[in-house]
Every structure is written in C-alpha cells, then in structure tokens.
Amino acid sequence: MRAVLLVLLLAAALAGCTDRRDDVAVSAAPRPTGDRAYGDTLIRALAANISGLIPNIVGDKYSHDAVALVYNGLITHDKDTNIVPDLAESWDLAADCRELTFRLRKNARWHDGRAFTADDVVFTYQLMSHPKTPSPYKDDFEDVTSVEALDPYTVRVRYKSSYANALMIWGQSMLPKHLLESYMLAGKLKEAPQNFTTPVGTGPYKFHEIRAGEKIVLVANPDYYAGRPYISRIVYRIIPSQATIFLELKAKGIDQADLTALQYQRQTDYPAFKSAYNKFRYADKVYNYLGLNHTDRRFADKRVRQAFAHAINKRDLIEGVRFGMAREATGPYKHGTWVYNPNVRTYPYDPARARKLLAEAGWTTKNAEGLLVKDGQPFTFELLISQGSDEGKKIAEIIQSQLRDVGVGVELRVLEWAALLKEHIKKHRFAAAAMAWSTGLDPDQYSIWHSSQTGPDEFNFVSYKNPEVDGLLERGRRTCRQSERKRVYDRLQEIFAEEQPLVFLYFRDTMPAVAARVQGIVPGPIGIDYNMYEWYVPKQLQLYMSE
Amino acid sequence: MLWYALRRLVLALPLLVGITFISFAVIHLAPGEPVDVTGGTMNTKSSAQARQLLREMYGLDQPIAVQYWNWLGRIARLDFGRSFAPDGRPVLHKIGERLPVTLMLNIVELLIIVALAIPIGMASATRQYSVFDKVTTVFVFVGFATPDFWLALLLMILFGVELGWLPISGLRSLNWEYMSGWRQHWDFVSHLVLPILVATFGGLAGFSRYMRQSMLEVIRQDYIQSARAKGLSERVVIGKHALRNAMLPLVTILGLSLPGLIGGSVIVESIFAIPGMGQLMVQAVFERDYPVIMGNLVVVAVLTLVANLLADVAYGLVDPRIRLGGRGRR
C-alpha cells in the first residue's frame, strides 16, 4: 500500500508536464518549423520479426504495421475514426444496407505500373472467400453474396442481409489480380513471392527491400494517387528487445518508437530528449479487465461482481501500473468514439459499499483469518495471469490486496500464455483471470458477449448470458444506420455497467515518441500513423541523404 | 580407427530417430498450436471454422503418430518442409539465412575464449593461491554470475548512448550500402564488438576453471617431476609436457560445445537485434512453428552426434592409451 501511495505522489508531481486535451496530448517544446519538403529517411522500430507481407492472410500486428503504407483499402479512417474514401472515390449504400456501389479512383496504380481497376476489387473478394485462403479475416466477408464489376471503375456489392459492417470490411487491403490469381487458385498464397520479398500494392510507399530479422525498407511512390509522399524512405528495424529499442531512441539510432509508461513519465523528461523528440499520447483500443467465470456460483451473482468493481480502486491501478497513462473503463468502448456512452453506472472506490453488496449476496460472517465465509466455505479464489505480462502481474497484485481488504482471498497463479489459454480459458477451467481485450473500430462485439459464443473454442469464455444483451447484439450487427446503432449500443453499455460481466478496469494509453524534425503529425483518437504519407521534414532539418 | 568411427556412425542413426521422436512428441504435447498464431487465438474475428480449416491445411487434424511418420518420411528425403508462419518459406532457407551470422559470432567467441582461458588457467595453476590466481578466480566468477542481458545493457548505455563509440544493435548501419569497402568491414566489426564481448565474458569462467583444474592435476604427476629432474627449463616442462596432457579434458569439452555453435544465444541475439539462429528458434517455439522447430532440432542433433564422434576420435589421436584400449576391447 505504501508503495502505491508513493507512486501516486510522484505521478501527481509529474502530471503538470503534459498539455492534455480531451483525448490526445502532445508534449513538445516550441521548435523551428519549415516548409514542406521532399527527402529524408524515417527509421522506426518493430519489436518482432515479420511473418508475411500480404496483410490479408497474416494475423500479427507487426506484419500489418510493416506494410500498412504499401497497400490501400477502398475505404479508410480519418483521425476521428470516421470512414473516409481511399481507393473508392465515393459510394452509395442502399437504405437497407444490402447493396453497396463503389466508384473507384481512376488514377490509382499498382506499384508495377498497372492500373488498379474493379477487377482487382472482385479478385480481392474472391481471394478472401476462397476456401483455400488461410485468412483470419474470412468471416468479415461471409455475408457478401456477390461482388460485380459494372465497369472498370464501378463495383457493386450485395449482402445476404442488412449488415452493419457492410462498408467497414472494405478497409481490407486490395490485392493485385494480375500477380496473385494463380497462387490463390492453387491455394499457395503464402508461397507467393509477394508474401515475403516483393509485395505490390497501391499505397504511398513501395516495398524496396527486406532482410530477414534485420530490417524492411520502403521508398516513396512517386505515382501515388494523392501525390508523392514527402519522406523519401521509411526503414523498419527489427529489434526484439524493448530495452534496446529505448536505448536506440536515446542514441538517435531510430526516429520513432512507442514508450512505456515508465519511460514516458520518468526516463524521457530531460532536456536533450525533449528537444530531440515529440512525445504523443492517445487512448489505445485495448482495455484490461478482471474476468470472473460465471459458471462459478459465487460469481454468477452480479452483486459479487459489483462489489469487486467497488472494491478495486481503479485510480490506484492506473497510477500504480501505468503511471497514470490510462483511463478508467466504464465498459468495452473507449472514450471519444461515437459509440461511447458516458451516462452509465460507475463504480467509485468504496470498500464499505463493496462489503454491503457482498453481505447482500450472503457473505456475512468472517473466519479467524478475516475471510468472508458462506456455508462453511471461505471466499477465496485463484486469479490466473500470463507469464511475461508485467502489467498483468501488477494488476493482479493490487487486486489481491484490495479484495483482501473486503474479506476476499485471492491466490495468484502465473502461467505461460499458450497454457493459460488452452488449458484454462478455453476449457473454462478457471475462477478468475486478469487479461485484456483489444477492441475494433466497429462496436460489434457479438463474439465476446453473445450467449451462443460460449463453446470451447469461442470467446465468451466467462459464460456471460443475458437474453436482452443477445437481442441487442443481434440488432446491432444487422442495423446499418449509425443513429439507430448508437441507441442499441447505448443500452448495451448501460447493461454492461450494471451487470459487470467482466470487471472493466482501464483503457491504456499509447505513447509514441517521434523525432522532432518530423512535422505534419496530427494526433487523433485513432493515433498518429494514419496520415504518415503527409509527414515531412523541412529541408534544413533533414538528417539523412536520400537516393 | 576407421572401423570404430563407422560403427559409431551406424549406431547414431537409431539414436537420431529416437531423439526426433521424443522432441516431436514433446513439442506437440505443449499447449497451443500454430493455428493460434496464424488465425490469432484471441482474435475475435476468426471463427472456429476458420481455425479448423487451418488445422486441416497443416495436417494437424491427424493423430500425432501419423504426423510423425509423414514428417520422418519427408526428412528421409531431406525435405524439411515449409514454415507454418504466414510467410510459408522453406525451413532450410530460413535456417540458411540465419546460420552464417550465428556460426561466425560463436566461432569468434569460442576462439577468444579458448585463447584466453588456456593461458589464464595455466598461469593460475602454476601460481596456485598467488594474488594472480585469486584475482582471476574472482574475475571469472563475476563473469560467470553476471547476467548477460544486464551486462549488455550497461555496455550499450556506456559505449552506445553516453560515449557514442559503438553502435547499439543490429549488424550493419542503415547506410551500409553506401559505404566504401573498407568502411563496410569496419562497420560490421564495430557492430560485433559488444555482443562478442558479452558472450565471451560469460563463457570464460567455465573454460579457464577446467584448464586450471586439469593443469593442477598434471603438474603433480611423476613424469613432470622427472622432466624437472632431467634439468629441463620450467618453460619446456609446463609449455610442452604438462600442457599437452592438461589439454585432454578440454578437447572433450570443446567437442561438446560444437553443437552450441549453431544454437545461438537467445539473450545476446535478442538484446543486440542480431538475426541469428537463437532468435529464429525462440520465435518458432512461441509460434509453435513445428517444421522450423524440428528442422532446427535435426540440425542440432546431427551436429551433436557428429561432434561427440569427433571428440572421441580426436581423443584417441591425442591420447595413445585410449587408442590401445579400443583395440584391446576393454
């Protein structure tokens, strides 16, 4: 407890350093600025090796990051997460959302010079739905019944039924038919050279070179439909150790890296770092939670879950674990998005209230050790955490001490990630687990909350069942008007806040640092990378010679 | 001698099959499967059917015995298969592009260790309990007890961040392609200084202690007494008569450390961002990339067996007693 308090005080002392707006914050000293200019190289770090270069068939974040600038979808998202045109210039969505017509840009070209046309869109759909394509995103296209090219620059998509994600799924990277069709038909997409040495897309940067385990180099695409990007080269260096990434950043060996909360608050607050880098901060899409298994009789009672929500001091957690770099979660949607509902029940830290709720649930007497007892059984349970997650471990320790204050005993058990999932989570053999969910841009979370998704290989592993929630989830994914969906998800958040199907803890922040010479960065709720092709370094500040 | 080597080689085959079978079983028993990574275990967008499709593609829906038999059949034809990772590249390519770096790093490291450990061990033994002996003893034990990653980070902070003399990580500078030939070599070498320093520091302790111990035993032997009695100079006694005999145990240890040459050091490679075998293997294990793990294991197992054999043969060559013993079928 003393340690937590100390951290609190320190964090409070440091809180003055950043200029915090509502959702994004920039911490930067005034700098010389200059005109937009072409040239220079931006060096970024990737924390793991790349597993493939066709994003449609790889599931890991790093591979996606590395080629994000090589490909385009038909649509993309702006800084406020709204859907905006990308390769499609405009579209018409039928009133029932079962028909969608895209008009494509006429000036988009593949990196090998071929024009991008409607045939490529049809091909990308065929590829995603082909039985031999091993893609983690296949289900997105399940509701599509047909994709036709009406002319080279018009595509019509039809859906089985009204589908909320009708437009959103077209953010998927478009792939070149002329290069990949034969590999798709043979079921050998993974073996296509485009997947490990020479990816071809339509994006602002062309793929230049990959050295396995060492680096990936992208160069500016002079024929990009929106104009040549300013920064000439982007290099991704593969550095598996977070500590090394940070040292490279300090030694100016790389220009951009995500900071940990500790690094952001304590280790980068000296003048030399501040003048060399701008620090950014925005809410990540990941939230941490305490998952309680509803098939355990004790946790099936919502009063117990509510009591836990009151007993856990989320402020302590955020200060102690994240040095203040997170926000309390009221439900599974992050602040600042259109779907977020701020008017829901909240759970301020209130141990007395927690004890009262537990007493209502029948936990009235205490044994010699101070643990609550019901039917002769003391209230203790095992909390599972993943090995290697320092964050998970700290969260679990704080929860352990705070639940002990209200008479609940928690034993911590650390397990390897794969073992935790396979042996416990998926088989529903656990009482509680401290984990995190990463949320998508669309609010549909059917697979996490619907009562039909409680099978052994499915994601509602806490076995949460609520008929009203089921109905709302079904309506939410079948409704395509945002105003109507907003009502559905507002209600859903009210129920979640009331029932605490998971004890929601916090949404963490992401804190990138970027070399100060790089300008044109406009942080938003979506992050900073969305407009990388517009970043530039004024001529007099350029560091690396290009070409 | 040749006959002996051949017999050992034939006996090694069933041993190899046994090793691979046990490894195969253990890896498949470990929780988690490659599908988790490609399909994302906790990726809410990938359905159970999508994961089942992947399982069938990889043949993971078959019983382990069948999977092993199929794998063994392919290995017999020297087909190591393709990686399960989404890049789907042949396992041998993956190993091939990683092996040279690791091999070079480890050979340099081993040479430095041996070159330092032998004189240190000899000097400590001949001057047992002297100040030099005590200082080196403390020094090598500090080296032995220092965690690699900690030492690595300290050196990186000192030489990379504070002084700026050496690069922090990687193998080459980003502008390597634009350097002149001489600069390219220097750039490469400067990237290797810290990793080799760290790896050597940790490895020195064992070898120098073995050397000291072995030397201590030898110089107490009667033939050393007689050599001295003959009036030979101390340099000849120690440098020629004692050293050759004291080297024997070291040959065995060197032989056993040969497979380690390709294994690569996970910690050193990860911290210094060196794309070597250690990194490849660790990533393969995390991703449950069975073909890469097994490919790696086969290569290491073969090398271990060959190294053992070489060590035995070499032993016979340096030590006449063993050669005679072999012929007499002890």
Interface residues (C-beta under 8 A of the other chain):
Chain A: T41 I43 A48 N49 I50 S51 G52 L53 I54 I57 V58 G59 D60 S63 P131 K132 P134 S135 P136 Y137 K138 D139 D140 G187 K188 K190 E191 N195 F196 R211 A212 G213 E214 K215 V235 R237 I238 I239 P240 S241 A243 T244 L247 E248 K250 A251 G253 E416 W417 A418 A419 L421 K422 E423 W437 G440 Q445 S447 I448 G455 D457 E458 F459 Y544
Chain B: A30 P31 G32 D36 V37 T38 G39 G40 T41 M42 N43 T44 K45 S46 S47 A48 A50 R51 L53 L54 M57 R82 A85 P86 D87 G88 R89 K94 E97 R98 F149 L153 M156 I157 G160 V161 G164 P167 I168 S169 G170 L171 R172 L174 N175 S270 I271 F272 A273 P275 G276 Q279 L280 Q283 E287 R288
